[in-house]
Amino acid sequence: MEPELKKRILELFVKAREELLAPPIFLRKVVIGEELRVRIANRGLTLYIPEELIEEKERDEIILWYFRHALAHVHYCPYDVATMYQLVKAAHRELNDWTLAYFSFYIFAETQVDYHFLRNTYLQTPKHIYYRFKRRPSGPDRILYALYKQLFKKIKHHSTDVLIEDLGKELATVVKAPLSWMRKVKIIANILRKTAEKKLKETSDKSLDRYISSRFIPLREDFSRRGMTDVLTYLGQIRDEKEAKSFYKYIVKQRTEPRDTIEKISRHIKKSGKELEKEIKKLAPSPALQSPGQGLEEPKLPSSLSKPYKKPPKDAIADAVWRRYWYKARAEKAIVEFIQHSQRVKPTWAVAQYPDDWSVEDELEELDLEATFQEGPLIPEVNAVKWIRTPSHLGQVIASGYAPSTIIVLDSSRSMMQVFNDAATAAHIVYLSAKRKAGKVSAITFSTNYLSAGWEDEDEIKETILSTKLGQLTILPIHEIKRLANLSDESTFIVIITDGGWQNIDDAAKKLSDLASQGHRVVIFHLLRGWKYPKSLALLRKLEEIKVIPVAEPEEDLKGLVLEEAEKTYGTIY
């Protein structure tokens, strides 16, 4: 792209930004794309512009109006993730369908910005609308076109189905009506529900999913220094899996790089799988089995059957990428609640923890001028910095402490699927607790085979491995646990979250006992909900060196029990 064009686009961006009260955002880059759209991450806006638009006579006007449109979503509607999600949930209550609920919200937010805010602010039709519907629309965009044709009569005419045309008229009546935002979204949702019942291709699940996944609605959090942290706070509050997956797909995914994560994990699995297979060949063979299934609930299998994956499990890694965000957010929420409920001492003074944006609503004394001027001239709500402070109890003392290296082992077998979400959240609680205390962490997720991340692997890899559903047999990779323990220069804290149905229980129990006698601390969180293995549990409880914590109600109790054990191990978590 020519430098002159880039310069001109920057000028248009600055103009739109100034008109909308200068939100703290910059133009990161301009990219040639298939359609006109924006993407915002870490306060930087990327503009995707089609080749054909560059040659348009009114190119500058169209781009200026599109910048106004994008920034108006933050300035006016939906403003922030809290408002957005309340509106989406209101639509869902009418539909019981998350994809259709997000589509209802999208229609509402787009028309609020274009028809109400921009049209009334500038007293003219936003010119990016003419460009948007210059070509004949397809898929769900036909519904948007039918609606916009009723709102803006001068946009180009395209022939549409009678049903879609009538739908546009119904929606336009709602958009124009002086109703509350919540009421409008609910009515739009009800209209779309009736349309979806007619099985039109424009409202098919696949078509809507693809459409909404490609639409980016800017939020106030995109302009914040904390950004994704605040967005993920809402993800952590969600308990239903379908709801969480939809939130990730339509809000979080557009603000992250899932492909990069999948490629990184795939490379790790291929590389580590080959290396670990060489290590396994050096091991002595597992003891011969006396008789399959003798005295136990599951047929016995040798530990040697448990091998590292040499290629990514089909679809499991892509699934784990979104689960990682959900489980981590849930774990952070659980830790915060645990800290809040465990405060017993009245704080006497505060300690600066991390910087955040200083706004004009904050106290002037909170503004850190030295940190602000390091980022350039003082611009309120752009580079002005304050420090977030947390209470300190009875003064502050520099103290040394010990945070053991931790091996987190998560059972991801078929029998665990009913409680996997709670088990994986608990694994992330242990992981975050150890990281907060600067302890080293390794991670294993196992079923028939296993995924492993060593002491020096990236956090992203470990977190994704602790979020992976495998759903096969249950063979504890005791040889991998021993290998990681032996690689550590110190005694380790080994946490196993499982239902206890190990098909190599005899060999695994003996070797875990050996590890405990060598000074490693072994704690097993035994989940009692779902499949039952009383004889396996009885065998584990005979091992005096190993602590077995029964968890009758994982959904209610597991997080709290894990947090209590983490605090015993690491001291005060925060």
ZAMARGU-4260 file (C-alpha; in steps of 0.2 Angstrom, whole numbers, plus 5000, padded with zeros to 4 digits):
<rodrens>
0) 5000/5000/5000 | 5007/5017/4995 | 5013/5028/5010 | 5002/5043/5004 | 4986/5032/5006
5) 4992/5026/5023 | 4995/5044/5028 | 4978/5049/5022 | 4969/5035/5031 | 4978/5040/5047
10) 4972/5058/5045 | 4954/5051/5043 | 4956/5040/5058 | 4962/5055/5069 | 4947/5066/5063
15) 4934/5053/5068 | 4943/5050/5084 | 4943/5069/5088 | 4925/5070/5084 | 4921/5056/5096
20) 4930/5064/5111 | 4947/5056/5108 | 4945/5038/5115 | 4962/5031/5120 | 4966/5021/5104
25) 4978/5022/5089 | 4978/5015/5071 | 4990/5000/5072 | 4990/4995/5053 | 4980/4995/5037
30) 4978/4979/5028 | 4971/4974/5011 | 4956/4962/5015 | 4940/4955/5007 | 4928/4967/5015
35) 4928/4984/5025 | 4930/4979/5043 | 4940/4983/5059 | 4948/4973/5073 | 4954/4980/5089
40) 4967/4972/5101 | 4977/4980/5115 | 4971/4998/5111 | 4977/4996/5093 | 4964/4997/5078
45) 4968/4987/5062 | 4958/4992/5047 | 4954/4979/5033 | 4951/4988/5017 | 4946/4980/5000
50) 4956/4984/4984 | 4941/4990/4975 | 4937/5003/4989 | 4954/5011/4986 | 4949/5016/4968
55) 4932/5023/4974 | 4928/5041/4970 | 4921/5044/4988 | 4934/5033/4996 | 4939/5045/5010
60) 4921/5049/5015 | 4917/5030/5016 | 4932/5026/5027 | 4929/5042/5038 | 4911/5036/5041
65) 4916/5018/5044 | 4929/5024/5057 | 4915/5035/5065 | 4904/5019/5065 | 4917/5008/5074
70) 4921/5021/5087 | 4903/5025/5090 | 4900/5007/5096 | 4911/5011/5111 | 4905/5029/5113
75) 4886/5025/5112 | 4881/5007/5109 | 4884/4994/5117 | 4898/5004/5126 | 4905/4990/5136
80) 4905/4971/5138 | 4893/4972/5153 | 4879/4981/5143 | 4882/4970/5128 | 4881/4954/5138
85) 4865/4959/5147 | 4857/4963/5130 | 4863/4946/5123 | 4856/4937/5138 | 4839/4946/5137
90) 4838/4940/5119 | 4843/4922/5124 | 4828/4922/5136 | 4817/4924/5122 | 4825/4912/5110
95) 4835/4898/5120 | 4847/4899/5106 | 4864/4908/5109 | 4868/4911/5090 | 4852/4919/5086
100) 4853/4929/5102 | 4870/4936/5097 | 4862/4940/5079 | 4848/4949/5088 | 4860/4959/5097
105) 4871/4963/5082 | 4855/4969/5072 | 4851/4980/5087 | 4869/4987/5090 | 4872/4991/5071
110) 4855/5000/5069 | 4857/5010/5085 | 4874/5017/5079 | 4869/5020/5061 | 4851/5025/5062
115) 4850/5034/5079 | 4868/5040/5084 | 4877/5044/5067 | 4861/5050/5058 | 4856/5061/5072
120) 4873/5067/5076 | 4878/5072/5058 | 4861/5075/5051 | 4864/5064/5036 | 4864/5046/5030
125) 4881/5038/5035 | 4890/5035/5018 | 4898/5018/5023 | 4880/5011/5022 | 4879/5015/5003
130) 4895/5006/5001 | 4890/4991/5012 | 4875/4987/5002 | 4882/4992/4985 | 4883/4973/4980
135) 4869/4961/4981 | 4869/4954/4999 | 4869/4936/5003 | 4866/4925/5019 | 4860/4934/5035
140) 4866/4950/5027 | 4850/4949/5017 | 4840/4952/5033 | 4851/4967/5037 | 4849/4974/5019
145) 4830/4972/5020 | 4830/4982/5037 | 4842/4995/5031 | 4832/4998/5015 | 4817/5003/5026
150) 4828/5014/5037 | 4838/5022/5022 | 4827/5023/5007 | 4841/5029/4995 | 4853/5014/4997
155) 4854/5003/4981 | 4839/4993/4977 | 4842/4974/4976 | 4827/4961/4974 | 4823/4951/4989
160) 4812/4937/4994 | 4795/4943/5000 | 4797/4935/5017 | 4814/4944/5020 | 4806/4960/5014
165) 4792/4959/5027 | 4804/4954/5040 | 4814/4970/5036 | 4798/4980/5038 | 4794/4972/5055
170) 4812/4975/5062 | 4812/4993/5055 | 4796/4997/5065 | 4805/4991/5081 | 4821/5000/5077
175) 4812/5017/5075 | 4801/5015/5090 | 4805/5025/5106 | 4808/5009/5117 | 4821/5005/5130
180) 4837/4995/5123 | 4831/4979/5133 | 4814/4980/5126 | 4820/4982/5108 | 4832/4968/5109
185) 4818/4956/5116 | 4806/4961/5102 | 4819/4959/5089 | 4823/4942/5096 | 4805/4936/5095
190) 4803/4942/5077 | 4819/4932/5073 | 4813/4917/5082 | 4797/4916/5072 | 4807/4919/5056
195) 4819/4904/5061 | 4804/4893/5063 | 4801/4895/5045 | 4818/4886/5041 | 4825/4900/5030
200) 4843/4898/5024 | 4847/4915/5030 | 4843/4910/5048 | 4851/4892/5048 | 4863/4888/5062
205) 4878/4886/5051 | 4875/4902/5041 | 4872/4913/5057 | 4887/4906/5066 | 4898/4910/5051
210) 4891/4927/5050 | 4892/4932/5068 | 4909/4925/5070 | 4916/4937/5057 | 4907/4952/5064
215) 4918/4963/5077 | 4908/4975/5089 | 4921/4986/5097 | 4919/4988/5116 | 4926/5000/5129
220) 4937/4986/5136 | 4946/4986/5119 | 4952/5004/5123 | 4958/5000/5141 | 4975/4995/5147
225) 4967/4980/5155 | 4957/4975/5139 | 4955/4956/5139 | 4956/4954/5157 | 4940/4964/5160
230) 4931/4954/5146 | 4937/4937/5153 | 4930/4942/5170 | 4913/4940/5162 | 4918/4923/5155
235) 4923/4917/5172 | 4905/4920/5179 | 4897/4908/5166 | 4894/4891/5172 | 4885/4883/5157
240) 4896/4876/5144 | 4886/4881/5129 | 4884/4899/5135 | 4903/4900/5138 | 4908/4893/5121
245) 4896/4906/5113 | 4904/4920/5123 | 4921/4914/5118 | 4916/4912/5099 | 4908/4928/5097
250) 4917/4940/5109 | 4934/4933/5115 | 4940/4924/5099 | 4939/4939/5088 | 4951/4947/5101
255) 4964/4933/5102 | 4974/4923/5090 | 4968/4905/5091 | 4977/4899/5076 | 4994/4904/5083
260) 4990/4894/5099 | 4984/4879/5090 | 5000/4879/5079 | 5011/4881/5094 | 5003/4867/5104
265) 5004/4855/5088 | 5022/4859/5086 | 5025/4855/5105 | 5015/4839/5104 | 5025/4832/5089
270) 5042/4837/5096 | 5039/4831/5114 | 5030/4815/5108 | 5046/4810/5099 | 5057/4814/5113
275) 5047/4806/5126 | 5045/4790/5116 | 5064/4788/5116 | 5064/4790/5135 | 5050/4777/5137
280) 5060/4764/5127 | 5074/4765/5140 | 5062/4761/5154 | 5060/4743/5162 | 5044/4734/5156
285) 5029/4735/5167 | 5025/4720/5179 | 5015/4706/5171 | 4997/4706/5175 | 4990/4692/5186
290) 4973/4693/5178 | 4963/4706/5169 | 4951/4715/5180 | 4955/4704/5196 | 4946/4712/5210
295) 4944/4729/5202 | 4930/4738/5193 | 4940/4741/5176 | 4951/4728/5167 | 4969/4729/5172
300) 4981/4737/5159 | 5000/4739/5160 | 5007/4756/5163 | 5018/4754/5147 | 5002/4756/5137
305) 5001/4774/5142 | 5011/4784/5129 | 5014/4802/5124 | 5004/4809/5109 | 5015/4811/5094
310) 5002/4821/5084 | 4988/4832/5091 | 4972/4822/5095 | 4959/4826/5082 | 4949/4842/5086
315) 4954/4841/5104 | 4967/4855/5104 | 4955/4867/5095 | 4942/4863/5108 | 4955/4865/5122
320) 4960/4883/5116 | 4943/4890/5120 | 4941/4880/5136 | 4958/4887/5142 | 4951/4904/5143
325) 4935/4898/5152 | 4944/4887/5165 | 4957/4900/5168 | 4944/4914/5170 | 4934/4903/5182
330) 4949/4899/5192 | 4954/4917/5194 | 4936/4921/5200 | 4937/4907/5212 | 4954/4913/5219
335) 4947/4931/5221 | 4932/4925/5230 | 4942/4914/5241 | 4953/4928/5246 | 4938/4940/5249
340) 4930/4927/5261 | 4947/4923/5270 | 4951/4941/5275 | 4951/4942/5294 | 4963/4956/5298
345) 4959/4974/5296 | 4972/4982/5283 | 4983/4996/5290 | 4991/5001/5274 | 4992/4998/5255
350) 5005/4991/5243 | 5006/4997/5225 | 5003/4981/5214 | 5001/4986/5195 | 4998/5001/5184
355) 4981/5005/5177 | 4973/5020/5167 | 4970/5036/5177 | 4954/5045/5171 | 4947/5062/5175
360) 4935/5054/5188 | 4950/5048/5198 | 4958/5058/5213 | 4972/5069/5207 | 4983/5062/5220
365) 4982/5045/5212 | 4990/5051/5196 | 5008/5044/5194 | 5017/5058/5185 | 5034/5049/5184
370) 5026/5034/5176 | 5015/5044/5164 | 5029/5055/5157 | 5039/5039/5153 | 5025/5036/5140
375) 5026/5054/5133 | 5016/5070/5136 | 5002/5069/5148 | 4986/5065/5139 | 4972/5060/5151
380) 4964/5043/5148 | 4977/5039/5135 | 4993/5038/5144 | 4989/5044/5161 | 4994/5031/5174
385) 4989/5027/5192 | 4993/5012/5203 | 4981/4999/5209 | 4985/4996/5228 | 4980/4981/5238
390) 4979/4981/5257 | 4993/4975/5268 | 4990/4967/5284 | 4998/4974/5300 | 5012/4983/5290
395) 5024/4976/5277 | 5039/4965/5279 | 5051/4958/5266 | 5051/4939/5269 | 5058/4924/5261
400) 5047/4909/5257 | 5047/4892/5248 | 5036/4888/5234 | 5038/4870/5229 | 5039/4864/5211
405) 5022/4857/5206 | 5016/4843/5195 | 4998/4845/5190 | 4990/4828/5184 | 4973/4829/5176
410) 4962/4814/5172 | 4953/4817/5156 | 4947/4799/5153 | 4929/4795/5147 | 4923/4792/5165
415) 4928/4810/5170 | 4918/4819/5156 | 4903/4822/5168 | 4914/4832/5180 | 4928/4838/5168
420) 4924/4856/5168 | 4926/4857/5187 | 4941/4846/5187 | 4950/4857/5174 | 4945/4873/5183
425) 4953/4865/5199 | 4969/4861/5189 | 4970/4879/5184 | 4967/4885/5202 | 4983/4875/5207
430) 4992/4881/5192 | 4988/4900/5195 | 4992/4898/5214 | 5009/4890/5210 | 5013/4904/5197
435) 5008/4918/5209 | 5021/4911/5221 | 5034/4910/5207 | 5034/4891/5209 | 5039/4880/5194
440) 5025/4870/5186 | 5023/4856/5174 | 5007/4848/5168 | 5000/4832/5162 | 4983/4827/5155
445) 4980/4809/5153 | 4968/4796/5147 | 4974/4780/5137 | 4989/4791/5131 | 4994/4808/5138
450) 4999/4826/5134 | 5014/4833/5145 | 5022/4850/5147 | 5038/4851/5156 | 5046/4864/5168
455) 5052/4876/5155 | 5038/4875/5142 | 5027/4891/5139 | 5012/4895/5151 | 5001/4895/5135
460) 5006/4877/5132 | 5003/4871/5150 | 4986/4880/5151 | 4980/4872/5135 | 4986/4855/5140
465) 4976/4857/5157 | 4961/4861/5146 | 4961/4846/5134 | 4947/4833/5134 | 4953/4816/5128
470) 4939/4804/5134 | 4947/4787/5132 | 4953/4774/5144 | 4961/4778/5161 | 4980/4774/5162
475) 4990/4785/5174 | 5006/4789/5166 | 5016/4786/5181 | 5033/4785/5172 | 5030/4803/5165
480) 5026/4809/5183 | 5042/4801/5189 | 5052/4808/5175 | 5046/4826/5179 | 5049/4823/5197
485) 5067/4817/5194 | 5070/4832/5183 | 5067/4844/5197 | 5081/4849/5209 | 5069/4848/5224
490) 5055/4839/5231 | 5039/4842/5221 | 5021/4844/5225 | 5011/4832/5215 | 4993/4835/5213
495) 4982/4822/5204 | 4963/4826/5200 | 4954/4810/5196 | 4940/4798/5199 | 4952/4784/5203
500) 4948/4772/5190 | 4966/4769/5185 | 4968/4753/5175 | 4986/4752/5180 | 4981/4755/5199
505) 4993/4742/5206 | 5009/4748/5197 | 5004/4767/5199 | 5000/4766/5218 | 5016/4757/5221
510) 5027/4770/5212 | 5017/4785/5219 | 5021/4778/5236 | 5039/4777/5231 | 5039/4795/5226
515) 5031/4800/5242 | 5044/4791/5252 | 5058/4800/5242 | 5051/4817/5249 | 5038/4822/5236
520) 5021/4827/5242 | 5007/4818/5234 | 4989/4824/5235 | 4975/4815/5226 | 4958/4824/5224
525) 4946/4809/5222 | 4930/4814/5213 | 4916/4803/5219 | 4903/4810/5207 | 4900/4800/5191
530) 4908/4783/5189 | 4912/4774/5206 | 4928/4764/5210 | 4927/4760/5228 | 4940/4746/5227
535) 4953/4758/5219 | 4949/4771/5232 | 4952/4758/5246 | 4969/4753/5239 | 4974/4772/5238
540) 4969/4775/5255 | 4980/4761/5262 | 4995/4771/5256 | 5000/4782/5272 | 5012/4793/5262
545) 4999/4799/5250 | 4985/4811/5255 | 4968/4807/5247 | 4954/4820/5248 | 4937/4813/5243
550) 4926/4826/5234 | 4908/4821/5234 | 4901/4836/5225 | 4914/4843/5213 | 4904/4857/5207
555) 4901/4864/5224 | 4916/4858/5234 | 4931/4855/5223 | 4937/4873/5220 | 4937/4876/5239
560) 4946/4860/5244 | 4959/4864/5231 | 4961/4882/5236 | 4963/4876/5254 | 4976/4864/5250
565) 4985/4876/5239 | 4986/4889/5253 | 4993/4875/5265 | 5007/4872/5252 | 5011/4890/5246
570) 5005/4900/5260 | 4994/4915/5257 | 4990/4914/5239 | 4990/4933/5235
</rodrens>
